[in-house]
Amino acid sequence: MKKMNLLIVLLFTSTLFACNSAENNEAQNNNTEEIQSIGQSGVQDDASQKNVVQVAVSSKDHTTLVTAIKAGELVDALSNAGPFTVFAPTNEAFNKLPAGTVEGLLKPESKETLVDILQYHVAVGVYKSEALKEGQNIGQVNGDNINITKKEGAYYVNGTAKIIASIPASNGIIHVIDGVLLPPKK
């Protein structure tokens, strides 16, 4: 009789563990699917330093850039570990473009051109202000290069866009610029 009771207890216990294990696996699979569907930009982390996208999103001077990054579907890419150097035009810089340019670039049929322009504002690596040099060429994500020049103590990108501020981020650095960089025609 003791053997029978022991066998029943073992059978009950193993059934209980099997059910709990199946429920845990199902819950874990559901959580994994949710995480995979939201991408890197969806990871909630209020304790760490902001990444380049989060810095731009929190800036009232970069709403046009953020809109463009979203339209180009680059939020997740720029939320990754990097490191990145982003040359971030202000809203005022976008306003200097001919009327209708930004609106045209935000259209779905212009996505390829928009992405090319946005990637021309991003370099892989961290180029801090103190490391920038006159005549320096920096390869951009789109495959083209930008050129750094120095005039009257200030650094310029391609001779026209002045670096007006530099902001460190968890995955790189943002150099705020007062002009939009347009890639060379191919």
Order of alpha helices (4+ residues) and beta strands (2+ residues): alpha-alpha-alpha-alpha-beta-alpha-alpha-alpha-beta-beta-beta-beta-beta-beta
